[in-house]
Amino acid sequence: MKPYNSDIQPLISIIVPIFNAEAFLESCIHSIAAQTYTNLEIIMINDGSSDNSGALCDNLAKNDSRIRVLHKTNGGVASARNAGLDIAQGEFIGFVDSDDTIELNMYECLYRQIIELDADICVCGYKLTDGYYEHTIKVPHEKKLSSIELWDSYLYDYDGYTSMMNALWNKLFRRNLIKSGSCKKPIRFDESYRIAEDMKFNIECIASTEKGVCFLDDILYSYNRINNPDSLVYSEGNYIKMIKIHEFFREILISTLPQKGKEVEKFVQYGCSVSLQYEVFTSIISKRKIEHKMTFKAVKSIWSGHSNSVKNKITSFVIYILPANIFYFILKLARIKSKKPKLLLLREKRSVS
């Protein structure tokens, strides 16, 4: 793929938080370094890794002058991203997780769209793999929305707009938005949160935008949900923090759309229950310890929510009643079954040839 040719290429800073990611790090950084948009500042934050990640960062930096490496004591992904924001010099800011990869034209496409539509944030689609299935998450079809328009749309299509709120890495931000933020206070990641801190950051950025948010309906990011080294066990502490983030979300929605109080309450309840179900599901398929009491709370929350679909309620109940190892085995069988058509097609091609 040819490099993006432009007489003026503003600097884009890409922040990569790293913790024990040596198995994935090289492929991640190579996908960034090979971008068609070449005026990049690649900031690698080694957040106290105990494996060979730190040395690997230094070796990668020797081969590319655009790479900057910062070694720090472990403080969590929010702390690492904040450290990256503190030293970023780019006019635009992007984030990539250390175990993911991106398409070679991702930042060229995001940059062109954000400039063409004069927005503060640009959002693209992404591909998600969880060890069993590969999903593509597309963004809404609208080209651009103001902050108020976005919240209003989000109220009635949670699943359609969730990629904007929950994901950080499928976006390009104007640095001025992050720097000025709300009431001229810089927007930062809340380091007291070790779950959904990116969601809180996104909410603040969208609430502060004056130029709006634009969209690009291309799948440009590959997110590996299972191999994330900073993944956390589903716990009571995480449950409480998830509730706090949705309460924070409720405050912003109510202040922005005061006439839609009932819709906001239903929306927040639904969003919280789906997030909790997601955490339980992720813990099961990654073979992490499940706290039975917290799983029950999640299922109870989902069933009490009027806006939850029947399918969502049944799925949550099945997850709850089945032991984790049985559910894991069912997913494994489903994965094998989903591959059969491809294998048969391959055999047919071979027999024809």
C-alpha positions as CSV (number, residue, x, y, z in Angstrom):
1,M,0.0,0.0,0.0
2,K,1.4,3.4,-1.0
3,P,2.2,6.1,1.6
4,Y,-0.3,8.9,1.8
5,N,1.1,11.9,-0.2
6,S,0.2,15.3,1.1
7,D,2.1,18.6,1.3
8,I,0.7,19.2,4.8
9,Q,0.6,16.3,7.2
10,P,-0.2,17.4,10.8
11,L,1.5,15.2,13.4
12,I,-0.7,12.4,14.8
13,S,0.4,10.9,18.2
14,I,-0.5,7.3,18.7
15,I,-0.4,6.2,22.3
16,V,0.2,2.5,23.1
17,P,-0.1,1.4,26.7
18,I,2.0,-1.8,27.3
19,F,1.9,-4.4,30.1
20,N,3.4,-7.8,29.6
21,A,2.6,-7.8,25.9
22,E,5.7,-9.3,24.3
23,A,3.8,-12.0,22.4
24,F,1.8,-9.4,20.5
25,L,3.8,-6.2,20.6
26,E,5.8,-6.5,17.4
27,S,2.8,-7.1,15.1
28,C,1.0,-4.2,16.8
29,I,3.8,-1.7,16.4
30,H,4.6,-2.9,12.8
31,S,0.9,-2.2,11.8
32,I,1.2,1.3,13.2
33,A,4.7,2.0,11.7
34,A,3.6,0.9,8.3
35,Q,0.7,3.4,8.0
36,T,0.1,5.1,4.8
37,Y,-0.1,8.3,6.9
38,T,3.6,8.7,7.8
39,N,3.8,11.8,10.0
40,L,3.3,9.9,13.2
41,E,4.6,10.0,16.8
42,I,4.3,6.5,18.2
43,I,4.4,6.7,22.0
44,M,5.0,3.4,23.7
45,I,4.3,3.4,27.5
46,N,5.9,0.4,29.2
47,D,3.7,0.2,32.3
48,G,6.0,-1.8,34.6
49,S,6.0,-5.0,32.5
50,S,7.6,-8.0,34.1
51,D,8.3,-9.8,30.8
52,N,10.5,-8.8,27.9
53,S,8.2,-6.0,26.7
54,G,10.5,-3.2,28.0
55,A,13.5,-4.4,26.0
56,L,11.4,-5.0,23.0
57,C,10.1,-1.4,23.1
58,D,13.7,-0.1,23.1
59,N,14.7,-2.4,20.2
60,L,11.7,-1.2,18.1
61,A,12.6,2.4,18.8
62,K,16.1,1.9,17.5
63,N,14.7,1.1,14.1
64,D,12.2,4.0,13.8
65,S,12.9,7.5,14.8
66,R,9.2,8.2,15.2
67,I,8.9,5.9,18.2
68,R,9.2,7.3,21.7
69,V,9.5,5.0,24.7
70,L,8.6,5.8,28.3
71,H,9.2,3.3,31.1
72,K,7.2,3.7,34.3
73,T,6.1,1.8,37.3
74,N,2.9,-0.1,37.0
75,G,-0.1,2.1,37.5
76,G,-2.7,0.6,35.2
77,V,-3.9,1.4,31.6
78,A,-5.4,4.7,32.6
79,S,-2.2,5.8,34.2
80,A,-0.2,4.7,31.1
81,R,-2.5,6.6,28.7
82,N,-2.3,9.7,30.8
83,A,1.5,9.5,30.7
84,G,1.2,9.3,26.9
85,L,-1.1,12.4,26.8
86,D,1.4,14.3,28.9
87,I,4.1,14.0,26.4
88,A,2.1,13.8,23.1
89,Q,2.9,16.6,20.7
90,G,0.6,15.7,17.8
91,E,-2.3,17.9,16.6
92,F,-4.4,14.7,16.6
93,I,-4.4,11.8,19.1
94,G,-5.1,8.1,18.6
95,F,-4.9,5.1,20.9
96,V,-4.0,1.5,20.1
97,D,-3.9,-1.5,22.5
98,S,-0.7,-3.4,22.5
99,D,-2.2,-6.8,21.5
100,D,-4.3,-5.4,18.6
101,T,-3.5,-4.5,15.0
102,I,-4.8,-1.8,12.6
103,E,-5.3,-1.6,8.9
104,L,-2.4,0.1,7.1
105,N,-4.6,3.1,5.9
106,M,-6.5,3.6,9.2
107,Y,-5.1,6.9,10.2
108,E,-5.1,8.3,6.7
109,C,-8.8,7.5,6.4
110,L,-9.6,8.9,9.9
111,Y,-7.6,12.1,9.2
112,R,-9.2,12.7,5.8
113,Q,-12.7,12.3,7.2
114,I,-12.2,14.5,10.3
115,I,-10.7,17.3,8.1
116,E,-13.3,17.0,5.4
117,L,-16.3,17.1,7.8
118,D,-14.5,19.5,10.3
119,A,-15.2,17.4,13.4
120,D,-13.4,16.9,16.8
121,I,-13.6,13.1,16.8
122,C,-13.8,10.5,14.0
123,V,-15.0,7.0,14.6
124,C,-14.5,3.9,12.4
125,G,-15.7,0.3,12.5
126,Y,-13.7,-2.5,13.9
127,K,-13.3,-6.3,13.9
128,L,-13.6,-8.1,17.3
129,T,-12.3,-11.6,18.0
130,D,-13.1,-13.4,21.2
131,G,-11.4,-16.8,20.6
132,Y,-14.5,-18.3,19.1
133,Y,-16.1,-15.8,16.7
134,E,-15.1,-12.9,14.6
135,H,-17.5,-10.0,14.7
136,T,-17.5,-6.8,12.7
137,I,-18.8,-3.7,14.5
138,K,-20.0,-1.0,12.1
139,V,-20.6,2.6,13.0
140,P,-23.9,4.5,12.4
141,H,-24.5,5.6,8.8
142,E,-24.7,9.3,9.7
143,K,-21.6,11.2,8.5
144,K,-21.6,13.7,11.4
145,L,-23.5,14.5,14.5
146,S,-23.4,17.2,17.1
147,S,-23.1,16.2,20.8
148,I,-26.8,16.7,21.4
149,E,-27.8,14.9,18.2
150,L,-25.5,12.0,19.2
151,W,-27.0,11.6,22.7
152,D,-30.5,11.8,21.3
153,S,-29.7,9.1,18.7
154,Y,-27.9,7.0,21.3
155,L,-31.0,6.9,23.6
156,Y,-32.9,4.9,21.0
157,D,-30.2,2.7,19.5
158,Y,-27.8,1.6,22.3
159,D,-26.4,-1.3,20.4
160,G,-25.9,0.7,17.2
161,Y,-24.0,3.4,18.9
162,T,-22.1,1.4,21.5
163,S,-18.9,1.4,19.5
164,M,-18.6,5.1,20.1
165,M,-18.9,4.9,23.8
166,N,-17.2,1.7,24.9
167,A,-14.2,1.7,22.5
168,L,-11.4,4.2,22.6
169,W,-9.0,2.8,20.0
170,N,-11.4,3.2,16.9
171,K,-11.2,6.9,17.1
172,L,-9.1,9.9,16.2
173,F,-9.3,13.0,18.5
174,R,-8.3,16.6,18.0
175,R,-5.7,17.3,20.6
176,N,-7.3,20.7,21.3
177,L,-10.5,19.0,22.4
178,I,-8.6,16.9,25.0
179,K,-6.5,19.8,26.0
180,S,-9.3,22.3,26.6
181,G,-12.0,19.8,27.5
182,S,-14.9,21.0,29.6
183,C,-14.6,24.4,31.3
184,K,-11.0,24.7,29.9
185,K,-10.0,21.7,32.1
186,P,-8.0,19.0,30.2
187,I,-9.7,15.6,29.8
188,R,-7.8,12.8,31.4
189,F,-8.4,9.1,32.2
190,D,-9.7,8.5,35.7
191,E,-6.9,6.4,37.3
192,S,-9.2,5.3,40.1
193,Y,-11.1,3.2,37.5
194,R,-9.5,0.0,36.3
195,I,-12.6,-0.9,34.3
196,A,-14.4,1.2,31.6
197,E,-12.1,4.1,32.1
198,D,-12.1,4.6,28.3
199,M,-15.9,4.8,28.3
200,K,-15.7,7.7,30.9
201,F,-13.1,9.4,28.8
202,N,-15.2,9.1,25.6
203,I,-18.3,10.5,27.4
204,E,-16.3,13.6,28.5
205,C,-14.9,14.1,25.1
206,I,-18.3,13.9,23.3
207,A,-19.9,16.1,25.9
208,S,-17.2,18.7,25.3
209,T,-17.1,18.7,21.5
210,E,-18.1,21.9,19.7
211,K,-17.4,20.6,16.1
212,G,-19.2,17.3,16.6
213,V,-18.4,13.6,15.9
214,C,-18.0,12.1,12.4
215,F,-18.1,8.5,11.2
216,L,-16.3,6.3,8.8
217,D,-18.1,3.0,7.9
218,D,-14.9,1.1,7.3
219,I,-13.5,-1.8,9.4
220,L,-10.0,-0.5,10.2
221,Y,-9.2,-1.9,13.7
222,S,-8.7,-5.5,14.9
223,Y,-9.5,-5.9,18.6
224,N,-8.4,-9.0,20.4
225,R,-10.7,-9.3,23.3
226,I,-9.3,-12.3,25.0
227,N,-5.5,-11.7,24.9
228,N,-5.7,-8.3,26.5
229,P,-3.1,-8.6,29.3
230,D,-4.7,-5.9,31.4
231,S,-8.1,-7.7,31.5
232,L,-9.6,-7.8,34.9
233,V,-11.5,-10.5,36.8
234,Y,-15.2,-9.7,37.2
235,S,-15.6,-8.6,40.8
236,E,-17.7,-6.6,43.2
237,G,-15.3,-3.6,42.9
238,N,-15.7,-3.6,39.1
239,Y,-19.5,-3.9,39.5
240,I,-19.6,-0.8,41.7
241,K,-17.4,1.2,39.3
242,M,-19.5,0.2,36.4
243,I,-22.5,1.5,38.2
244,K,-20.7,4.8,39.0
245,I,-19.7,5.3,35.3
246,H,-23.4,4.9,34.2
247,E,-24.5,7.3,36.9
248,F,-21.9,9.8,35.5
249,F,-23.4,9.1,32.1
250,R,-26.9,9.7,33.4
251,E,-25.9,13.1,34.8
252,I,-24.5,14.2,31.4
253,L,-27.6,12.9,29.5
254,I,-30.0,14.6,31.9
255,S,-28.2,17.9,31.7
256,T,-28.1,17.7,27.8
257,L,-31.6,16.3,27.3
258,P,-33.6,17.4,30.3
259,Q,-36.9,16.7,28.6
260,K,-36.2,13.0,28.2
261,G,-35.8,11.9,31.8
262,K,-37.7,8.6,31.4
263,E,-35.9,7.6,28.3
264,V,-32.5,8.4,30.0
265,E,-33.4,6.2,33.0
266,K,-34.3,3.2,30.7
267,F,-31.2,3.7,28.6
268,V,-28.8,3.8,31.5
269,Q,-30.4,0.7,33.1
270,Y,-30.1,-1.2,29.8
271,G,-26.5,0.0,29.2
272,C,-25.4,-1.0,32.6
273,S,-27.0,-4.5,32.4
274,V,-25.5,-5.2,29.0
275,S,-22.1,-4.1,30.2
276,L,-22.4,-6.4,33.2
277,Q,-23.4,-9.3,31.0
278,Y,-20.4,-8.6,28.7
279,E,-18.0,-8.8,31.7
280,V,-19.5,-12.2,32.8
281,F,-19.4,-13.6,29.3
282,T,-15.8,-12.5,28.8
283,S,-14.7,-14.0,32.1
284,I,-16.3,-17.3,31.1
285,I,-14.7,-17.7,27.7
286,S,-11.3,-16.5,29.0
287,K,-11.5,-19.1,31.8
288,R,-11.3,-16.4,34.5
289,K,-12.8,-16.9,38.0
290,I,-16.5,-16.0,38.1
291,E,-18.0,-14.6,41.4
292,H,-21.4,-16.3,41.6
293,K,-22.9,-13.5,43.7
294,M,-21.9,-10.9,41.1
295,T,-23.2,-13.0,38.2
296,F,-26.6,-13.2,40.0
297,K,-26.6,-9.4,40.4
298,A,-26.0,-9.0,36.7
299,V,-28.7,-11.4,35.7
300,K,-31.2,-9.8,38.1
301,S,-30.4,-6.3,36.7
302,I,-30.9,-7.6,33.1
303,W,-34.3,-9.1,33.9
304,S,-35.5,-6.1,35.8
305,G,-34.8,-3.8,32.9
306,H,-37.9,-3.2,30.8
307,S,-35.8,-2.2,27.8
308,N,-33.9,-5.4,27.6
309,S,-34.9,-7.8,24.8
310,V,-36.2,-11.3,25.4
311,K,-33.1,-12.7,23.7
312,N,-30.8,-10.7,26.1
313,K,-32.7,-12.0,29.1
314,I,-32.6,-15.6,28.0
315,T,-28.9,-15.4,27.2
316,S,-28.1,-14.0,30.6
317,F,-30.1,-16.7,32.4
318,V,-28.4,-19.5,30.4
319,I,-25.0,-18.0,31.3
320,Y,-26.0,-18.0,35.0
321,I,-27.5,-21.5,35.3
322,L,-24.7,-23.3,33.4
323,P,-21.4,-24.0,35.0
324,A,-18.6,-22.0,33.3
325,N,-16.8,-25.2,32.0
326,I,-20.0,-26.4,30.3
327,F,-20.7,-23.0,28.8
328,Y,-17.1,-23.0,27.6
329,F,-17.5,-26.4,26.0
330,I,-20.7,-25.3,24.2
331,L,-18.9,-22.3,22.7
332,K,-16.1,-24.6,21.6
333,L,-18.6,-26.9,19.8
334,A,-20.2,-23.8,18.2
335,R,-16.8,-22.7,16.9
336,I,-16.1,-26.1,15.3
337,K,-19.6,-26.1,13.7
338,S,-19.1,-22.6,12.4
339,K,-15.9,-23.7,10.6
340,K,-17.5,-26.7,8.8
341,P,-18.9,-24.9,5.8
342,K,-15.5,-23.4,5.1
343,L,-13.8,-26.8,5.3
344,L,-16.4,-28.3,3.0
345,L,-16.0,-25.5,0.5
346,L,-12.3,-26.0,0.5
347,R,-12.7,-29.8,-0.1
348,E,-15.0,-29.1,-3.0
349,K,-12.5,-26.7,-4.6
350,R,-9.7,-29.4,-4.2
351,S,-11.9,-32.1,-5.8
352,V,-12.7,-29.8,-8.8
353,S,-9.0,-29.0,-9.3
